[in-house]
Amino acid sequence: MNLARLSFGVILAIALAGVAIAQTADLTPDSPDPYLWLTDIHGAKPLAWAKEQNEKTFSVLQSDPQYKQDHDAILTVLNANDRIAMGELDHGDVYNFWQDAGHVRGIWRKTSAADYRNADPKWDVLLDVDKLDADEHTDWVWQGARCAPGMKRCLVRLSPGGGDASVVREYDPKAKAFLKDGFSLAVAKSNAEYVDADTILFSTDFGPGSMTVSSYPRIVKLWHRGQPIGAAKTIFEGQTTDISSSGQVFRGPYGTIPLIVHGLTFFTAEYFTVKPDGSTVKLPLPLGADLKGVTAGNLIFTLRDAWTPPGAAPIPQGSLVAFPVQRFVKTNKPSYNVLFTPDARATIDDVSPGRDAVYASIFENVTGSIHEFRPGKSGAWSDTTLDLPKGGSTHIVSADDWTPLAQFTFESFLQPVTLYTYDGKGAPVAIKSEPSRFDASGLVTDQFWATSADGTKIPYFLIHSKTATGPVPTILYSYGGFEMSLVPWYWNDGHRPLDAGQTWLAKGGAVAVANIRGGGEFGPAWHQAALKLHHQRAFDDFEAVAEDIEHRGLALPKQVGTVGASNGGLLVTATMAERPDLFGAVVCQRPLVDMLRYTHFGAGASWVGEYGDPADPVMRAAILKYSAYENLKPDVKYPPILFITETSDDRVTPVFARMMAAKMEAMNQDVLFYESPEGGHGPGATHEEQAEMWALSYTYLAQKLGLK
C-alpha cells in the first residue's frame, strides 16, 4: 500500500479499524475489514498493488550484491547435469521428469533400469513441455501422468501457471502425440485413473453443485472410450460438506483393484472397491486408515488412531497393516496382518509396496532405516532391516509393481544424497551420488532438546560451524502441522524446505530445524497433540526452541530469523505476534495468516480437521488467541518481515500474505512483499523462479540478521 496516496483520515480509519479487529472478541470470518479488497485475487487493483510492492522489494534486495551471488549459486545447482535424475520404476523402466537450463519447463522421459545405472543413460524423451508451450503458446506446468496397462496411453496433467487445477489430456507415449479423440478434461481440480486401456475412473468439476466447499470434486464417474463425457456413469456421490471423492487404481501381477476414496475430513476417509458393473462395496477399514498401495493383493495402510477390528485384537496407533483386499472381495471375510508398530519415539515415514514386498522408511529419534516386509506362504510376514548407512534420512524413491526392483536414498544435513538399487536379494547397492555442493568439512550437526511450556521435550537439529565460539546469525525452521515430518535432508535442492548450503552455512551462519508437535516425527500422536484446540502447542514448542538457542548462547534474539511456508507461514507469523522479542527477522512464504477467514479461500475448508472451524464459537475463541492477523497491535514493534506468495496458488491463495502485509505496512512496521505470477503452491514452476525466491529470502535474512 502506498500511504502517500491516502488521506490522513483514511489512514486513521484503517489504523482504528485494525485496533478494533484485534480487540473485538465477537469477531467472525464475515466481520468488516479494510483489506478485504485484496481478496480479489486476479482483480486489476490488487494486482497493481502487488506489482508496486514487488518493485519496492526488488529495489531493496536485488540491488544487494549478495542477491546475484546467491541467485546464481542456487540456479547453477538446480540446473546442474550431475544431479541424480530420481524416477519412478514401472515394468523395469525408470520414468523421470527433468528440468535444466535447456529444458526450463521440463521433459518427461524414460530409460531401462539397467541403463539407468550408467553414468549417462540413453533417455527416450516422451514429452517435451518446452516445445509444447511453444507450439500451443501456453505456459504449461507439468503435474504428472497416469498410464494405462502396457503404457499404451497416458493421462497427462498440465497446469496453467502451476496451481492445483489442471487439464487432463490423453497422450500416446509411443507416437509422442496427444490423441485428438482421447479422454480429456478441462481445467479443474480433477482426478483421473485408467481402470483398463479403454475405461477411466474420474472426478472433476461437472458444474454447479458438483464440487465440495473445500473446492474438490464430490462425484466419481466411469467413462468408456468413445462415449461423450455426458454419458459417463455416476458410480459415487459424496456430500458438498465432504473434502473430496476420487478414484484410485492399483495394478500389478495380482490384477487391477479400482477404489473410491471418499474423503470425509483431511484425516479420515471411507474406501470402496469398484466392481466391473460400476457398483461399489465398502471396505471394512477404519476412517483413519492412510492407504499406501498394494502388494500381492494386500492393501497396505497405516493407522492414524488405534483400532480394534470386529472380532479381532486391538491394533495400536501408528501401525503398518496389510488387508487381503482381493480375498475379502471374494469371501466377504476380512482379516488383517500387523507388519510393524512403532514405539513412542519412532514413526513410519515413507511406505512403498512393490511386487514382492512392502518397503517402509522407519525413523527412530528422527533418523531413519529401511525395513522390508515380505508375505510368507503361511500368511505371516517377515521384517528385515536393509543394510544402509545410519545417522541420517532413508527414503524410498520407488518400488516396482511388476519386478523385484526398488530404489532408496540416504542423506543427511551434511552428506549428499546417495541412490541405492535393490533387487530383493542381498544388500542395496549404491549406484549414484550427488557431488558435494559446499564445503561441509568445518560444519557439524548436533541434536538438542528444548522444554516446551507444558514440559514436553522438543528435539531440534542445529547445523553450525565446528569452531563457532559465540552467537551467530541463525535461521530457525519448522512446520508443525498435517503430520509432516522434518527429517535430515541435504541442502541445495530447490524443492527442499531450505536451500541453505552455499547461501548460508558456508558463510558462517547456522540453521536450526525444530521437530515440533503437529508434525509426524513421532507418529500420529505427535501430530494429534497439536490439533484444533491444542494448536497453540506447536507455537509454544517453536518459541521454546528459539529460547533454548538463545539460552545456549548460540544466537542472540536479533540474530534469529525464521522461515515458514504454508502452515509454516502460520507458524512464523503467530510466533512473531506472540513473542516479537525472540526473533530478528521473518520470511513468510505462501502463508496461512488470517485464521478466522481461512475456510473462505482456496482449499481452506478442507483443513478444518487440522485447525477447527472458526464458525464454531469454541474453536473461534481458541483460534483468535493465535491468529496473527487479528492479534497485531499498533503499539508493538514486530520483527522485520518479508512475505512471498504466488498469484496462481489456488490452494492457500495469495490473499493472506497480501492482507497481512498491507495491515502491517499501515502500522508502520518493517515489511516487504513479493508476489510471483506463477508457481502454484510451491517454490516456483521453473528453476529460475525457485532461485529467485530463495535468493530474495537469503538476501533479506542476511541483511536483517547481520550475516556478512
N, C-alpha and C positions, 0 to 999 in steps of 0.2 A: 504494500500500500504506500502511495506517495502522499505523505502528510502535508507536503507543501501545497497540494491542490485542494485540501479540505479547509473549510472554515473552522474557526475556533469553536463555534457552537457544535458543529458536527463531531469534532474531536472530543469535546467534553461529553457529548451524549454517548459516544462509543465507550469512553472510559467508564462512565457511570453505569452503562449497561453491563459492561464486563464485571464491575463490582457487584451489581445486583445478581448476575448469574452465579457468581462464586458464593454468594451468601444466602441464596434462596433455597431453603430446604424442600420446597414444593416443586422444584424444577423437574420438568418432564422432557422427553425427547421432542415434544412439539412446542416447547417454550420459544418465544421470540428470541432472535439473536441477530446482531448487526452484521454477522459474517456469513449468513446463510446464502447470500448471493453467489458465494464462491462454490456452492454445491452444484451449480450448473456446469457440469464437467467440460462440455465442449462449447459452452457459450462464449461469444466474442469478448465480452467484458472480462470474465475470469481468465481467459487465455491471454488477453492483453496484460492483465495484472501479472500473470506468471512470467510472461516474456520480459516485463520490466524488472521483475525480481531476478530472473536469470542473468540479465545484463549486469545488474549490481553485483551478483555473486561472482560472475566471471571476472569483473574488473578487480575484485579483491583477491581472488585465488589464482586465476590463470596468469596474472601478472607476476606472481611469485615464481622465481626461477625453479623452486622445488617442484612446482606443478609439472612442468615439462619433463623434468628428470624422472619423477615418479610415473607419469603417464607413459613415457617411452619405455621405462624399465618393465612396467606391468604388461604393456602391449607386446613387447618383444617376447616375453614368456608365454603369453596367451597364444601368440602366433607361431611359437617355436615348433619346428617339424620333428624335434626329438621328444615331444610329449608322447605318452602312451595313448594309443587310439583304443580306448575302452569300448567294448562292444557287447552285443547280445548273441549268445550261442543258439543256433537253431539248425537241426539236421546236420550237425558237423560243420556248419559255416559260422563265420563271425560277421555280424552286421554292425556298422559303425556310422555315426553322423559326425562329420568333421568340418571345422571352421579354421581358416588361417588367413594370411594376408591376401592370398589369391582366391580364396573362397569365403568371402565376407559373410554371405548368408548361409553357406554350407553345402556339403554334398552328402548324400546318403549312398553308402557303398557296402560291398561285401567281399570277403575272400574266404578261402577254406581255412579251417582251424590249423591244418598242417602248415600252410603257407604263412599264416598269421604269426607263427613262431619265428619267422625270419626277420631280420633287421629291417628289410624293405619289402613288405608284402606287395603282391600284384593285385591291387584293388580293382574291382569291377564297379564303376560308378553307375548306380541305379537311377538317381535323380539329382540333377544339378539345380539347386534352388536359386542361385545367382542367375543362371540362364533363364529359368522360369520367370523370375522377376523381370528380367529384361524383355522377354517375349510378351509378357502379359501386362507390363507397366504397373506392377503392383509390388509393394514391399512385403512379400510373404515371409512369415517366420515359421520354421519347421516345428511341428508339435508331435511328430511321431507317426508310426504306421502300424496297422494290424493286418496280418496277411491270412489268406485262405490256405487250405491244405495244399501242400506242394508248391507254395509261393507262386501260384498261378495268377493271383490278383491280390492287390493290397488296398486297404482303405487308408489313404493318406490324409493327415490332418494338417492344415495350414492356417495360421492366424494372421489377419491383417493388423500388424502393429505389435503382436506378441501377447495379447490378452488371452484369457481362458476361452473366449468364444472363437470358434474356428470353422472353416469349411471342411467338409469331408468329401473327398473325390476318389473314385476308384482308378487304380493305376495298374498297368501291366509292366512288371519289372523286367520282363524279357524283351518285350517290344520297346520298352522305355518310353511309354506314352500313356496319357490319360485316356480312358475309354469314353467315347462320346455318348454312348447309351448306357454307361455303367451306373452303379449306385452313386448318388451324390446328395449332400445336404448343404443347405445354405448356412451362412454364418450364424452360429448359436453355440451355446454350451451343450454340445451333443456327445453321445457315446454310441459307438457302432462296432460290432464284432461279427465275424463270419461264424455261422453255425455249420455251413458247408460251403462249397465253392459258389453256390447259386442262391444262398439264403443268408440274410443278416438279421441280427437281433439289435435293435437300435432304439434310442430315445433322443428326442430333440424338442425344439420349440414348435409345436403344432398350431400355435395361435393362442388367442386369449383363453386363459384358464388352464393351459397345459403345463405351466411352469409353477414351481413352488415359490413361496415367499423368499426362499433362500437363493432364488434365481437359477435353479437347476430343473431338468425335466422330471415330470412325475409319471409319464405314460411310456410304456415299453411296447414295441410292436415287432412283428415278424414280417419281413419284406422279401418276397421271392423275385428272382431276376425276371425281367420282362413285364412285371406289374408296374402300374403307376403308383407313386407313393401313397396316393389316397386309398389304394386297395390293400395296403399293408394291414395285417390283422393285429388288433389290440389284444395283448395277452396279459397285461398287468397295468393297473392304475393305482397310484398312491394318492395321498391327500395333498392339498396345497400347503398344509402346515408341516408336512414331512420335509426332510432335507432333499432327497432325490430318489429316483428309481432308475436303475440302469441294468444292462446286461453284462455278463462276464462269462467268457467261454474258455474252458481249459481243454487242451487237446494233447494226446500222446499215444503211445502204443496201446494203452488201455481203451482208447476210443475218444469220444467227444462228450464233454459234460457242460451243457449250457445252463447258466444260472441267472436268476433275477436277484439283484441286491436292492432291497427296499430299505433305504436309509431313513431311520426314524429320527435320530439325532446325529450329531457329529461322531458320537462314540458308540452308537447302537444301531443294529440293523436286523432285519429278517432276511432269510435266504430261501429261495425256491428253485427246484430243478424244473427245467422246461422239457416236456415230452414232445415227440415228433409232431403231434397234432396241435401243439401250441398250448395245451393245458399245463398247469403248474402244480407242483407238490411241495408243500412247505417242509423244510428240513428241520430236524429236531436239534437245533443248535441254540446256544444262549444268545441273547441280544448283544452281549459284549464280545462275541467272537470276532476276531480280526483275521480274515481269510488270507492265506499266503500262497496257495496253489495246490497242485495235485501230484502225488507220486503213487504209481501203481494202483490207481483207483481210490486212493485215500485222500480225502480233503484235509488239508493241513491248516490249523489255525492256532492262534494264541488267545489266552483268556484275559480280558481286562478285569474281570471280577471272579472270585471263587464261585464254583458251580457244582451242584450235585445233580447229575443226570437221573432221570426217573429209574428207580430200582438199582442204582449203581453207587459206587463210593464217591465221596466228595473229591473234587479236583481243585487244587489250590490256585489262587490268583497268580497270573503271570505264566502259567504252564503252557507248554507246547503240546498240542494234541493232534492225533490222527483219527479221522472219522471215515470208515469204509463206505463212501457215499454210493458207489455202484452196487454194493451188496445191499445197502438199505433200500435202494430203488426197486430191487428185485424182490426182497423179502419183507420189507417194511419193519425190519428188526434192527434198531440202532445198536451200535457198540462204539466204544471209544478207547483209544490207547494213549496213555500219557507218556510222551517221549522225554520230557525234561521239565523240572520245576526249579527255577532259580531261587536262591536264598535272598535274604533282605538286602544284601549288598551287591546283588547281581541283576542282570536284565538280559532278555533275549532281544537282540537288535535286528540285524538282517535275517531273513529266512527265505531260502530259495529251494523249493522242491525240484528235483531233476528226475530223470528216467528211473534211476535205481535207488536214489537216496534223497533224504532231506538234509540240507546244509543250513546250519544256524550259527550266526556270529553271536557269541555269548560273552558279555563283559562282566568282570569282577572288579569292583572299585575303579571303574572307568578304564580298564584295559582289557583287550579282547583276545579271544581264541575262536577257532572254527571247530564245531562239532559235526560229525557225520552220523546220521541216524538211518539205519537200513532195516527194512522189514524182513523178518525171517519166515520160513515156511510154517512154523508153529503159531505165527501171529505175534510173537514177541519181536521187539525192535532192539537192535544193538546201538550203542553210543560210543563213538570213537573220537577222541580229540586229535585232530590232524597236526602234523609236525610243521609248525610255522613259527616265526620269531615271536618273542614275548616282549611285553613292556610298551606296546603301542596299540594301534587300532587294526583289527582284522575285519575285512568286509568281503561280501560275496558279490562279485561282479555279475556272474550269470551261471546258471545250471541248465544244461540242455535237456529238453523234454524227450529227445529222441536218441541220444547217445549217452555214454557214461561220462562225458566231459563236464567239467566245472572249472570256474576261474575265481581266484581270490586275490585280495591285495593286503599288504601290510604297509603301515606308515606310522610315523609319529610326528610330533611338532618339529623335530629337527632331522628326521630321516625321510628322504624322498620315498615316493610310492614305488613298491616293487609288485609286479604282477606274477601270480603263480597259476600254473595249469595243473589239473588233476584228472586222471583217467579212471579213478576208482580203485587204483592199486598203489601200494607203497606210500610214498610221501609226495605232496605237491612239489612241483618243480618250478623254480624261478625262471621266467622267460624274457621279461623286460623290466627295466628300471628307469625311473626318471633321473636325469642328472641333477646334482645339487644346484639350486638357483641362487644361493647366497652362502657365504662362509659361516657355518654354524660351529666351527671349532672353539670359538670363545663363548658359546652360549650353553645354558643348562636349563632343564625343565625340573621344577620342584612341584610337589603337591602339598598344599597346606589345607587346613581346616579352620573355618570361622564358625563362631557360635551365633545363631540367629536369635531373634527376640524371644522365641519360646524355648530356647535351649537346644534346638536341633543343630547338629554338626553339619556344616555345609562344605563340601570339598571344592577346591579350585586349583587349577594349574597356573603356575607363573613361569613364563619363559623370559629369561633375562641373561645379562652378561655374567660370566663367572667372576669377573673382577670388580663388579659394581660395589662400591663401598658406602654409598649414600643414596638418598632418594633420587629417582629418575622418572622422566615422563612415562606414564603407564596407561595403556588402553585396557579398560575393563569391559569384557564382552560376555553376554549371556543371552538366553532366550526365555526360558521359564514358562513353557506352555505346550499344549497339544501333544504331549508325550515325546517331544523332540529331544533327543539326546545329543549332547555336545561331547564327543569323544575325540581324542587327539587326531589332528589332521596336519598334513604338510601344507605349507603356505604357497603363495604364487600360483594359484589355480584359476582364479577368477570367479569360479562358481562356489567357492568355499565361503564361510562366514566372514573371514578377514583375509585379505591378501597382503600380509604384513612382513614377509621375509625381507626383501630388499628395501622396502619403503619405510620400515620402522625398526625392526630388530637389528638389522645390520648397521643402523645409525646410532645404536646405543639405547633405544627405547625398549621398554618391557611390555609384555602382553599378559593379562590375566584372563583366564577362561573359567567362569563360575558355573558349577553344576547345581543350580538352584532348583527348588521344588517347582513342580509344573512341568519339568522335563521328564524324560523316561530313563534317566541314568540308573535308577534303582528299581525299575519295574513300574507297573501300573499304580502301585500305592504312592510312589514318589510324585507321580503326576497328579493323582487324585487329592493329595494333601493340599494342593493349591487351587482346587476347583471352586468356582462360584463364590459362595460366601467366604471362602478361605483364600481368595486370590491375593489378598494382602501379604500372605506368607512369602510369595515369590519376591515381592518388593523388599520385605524385611530381610530375606536371605541376601539379596543383591547389595543392600545397604550394609549388611554385616560384613560382607566380603570387602567392600570399599573401606570400611573402618579397620578391618584386620590388616589390609595392605598398608594403611597409614600408621597403625599402631606398631607394625613391624619395622617401620622406618624405610619401607621400600619406595614410597612416593608420598609427597605432600598432597593435601587436598587439591591445591591449584594445579597439580601435575597429573591428576587422574581424569582421563577422558573416557566417556562411554560411547559405545556404538551399538545400535539395535535396529533391526528391521522387522516390519510387520508386527507380530505380537511383541517382538523385541523393541519396536518403536514405542509401544505402550509402556514397556518396562522402563526405558530410559527417560521418558517424559514424566511418568508417575514418580519415579525416584528423584528426578530433578526437582519436581514441585514439592515433594515431601522433605527432602534433605539437600537443599541447594548448597549447603556448607561442605558437602562431601566431594563435589566434583568441580573440575576446572573447565570442562567443555563437553558438549554433547553432539554426536552425529546421529540423526534420527532419519531412518530410511523407510520409505513407503509405509508409514505407521498407522496403527490404530491410536487415536488420542481422545476424541470426544466419545466416551463410553456410554453416555446417555442416548446417543443417536446412532450407535454403530449398527444396530439392526436395520436401519433405514437405507443403507447404501451397500452396493455390490452384493457380496455373498454373506453379509453380516448376520442375517437371521440364522444361518447355519451354525453360528458359534455360540448360540445360547447355552449349549451343553458345556461350554468351557467357562463362560463368564456369568451366565444367568441372564434373565430377561429384564431389562430396565423398566419394562411396563409393569413388572411385579413390584409393589411398594417395598417389600422386604429387600429384594435384590437391588432396587434403585437406591435405597439408603446405603447399602454396602458399596455399591459402585461409586456413588457420589463421594465417598471418603477418599478414593484414589484416582478418580478420573482427572487427569492433569488439566484438561481444558476448563473444567468448572472450578478448579482449585487454585488457579493463578491469582496472585494478589498483587495489586498495583504498587504496593509499597515495599515489595521484596525484590531484591536484585538476584536474578537467576543466572546460572552459568551461560556463557555464550552457546548458541545452538545453531547447527546447520541442518535444514530439512532437505531431503532428497526424495523425489517421488516421480511417478510416470503418469502421463495423461491417459495412456492406454491400459492402465491397471484396472481391470473390471472385477477384481476380487476384493481388494481393500478400498480401491479408488484413491485419487489424489485429494479428495475432499478434506480429510482430516489434517494433512500436512498444511494445506492452504489456510484453513481456518485458524489453526494454532499459530502459524507464522504471522498471519495478519493481526491476530489478537495480541501476540507478544510484541510485535512492532509498534502497535498503538500504545503499549505500555512503556515504550522507550527501552525495551530490552535489546540485547545484542543478538540480532537474528539475521541469518542468511537463508535463502531458499533457492532450490533448483528443481525444475520440473522438466524431465525428458519427454519428448512426444511419444516415444515407443519403448518397448521393453516388457510391457505387462507387469505382472507382479514378480519382477526379477531384477537382476543387476544390469540388464541390457540385452537387446536382441543380437548385437554384434560384439566382437571383441573390442572394437573402438569405443563403443558405448560403455562397456564394462570398465575399460581402462580409464575413461573419463570420470565415471562415478567414483572409483577408488582413489584416483589422483586428487579429485576435489576433497574427498574425505580426509586423506592423509595430509594434504597441504594445510587444510583447516586445523586439524589436530596439532600439527607441528607448530603452527603459528600461535595457537592458544595455549599449548602446554609447554612451549619453550624447547622443543627438540631441534637441535641445530643440524 
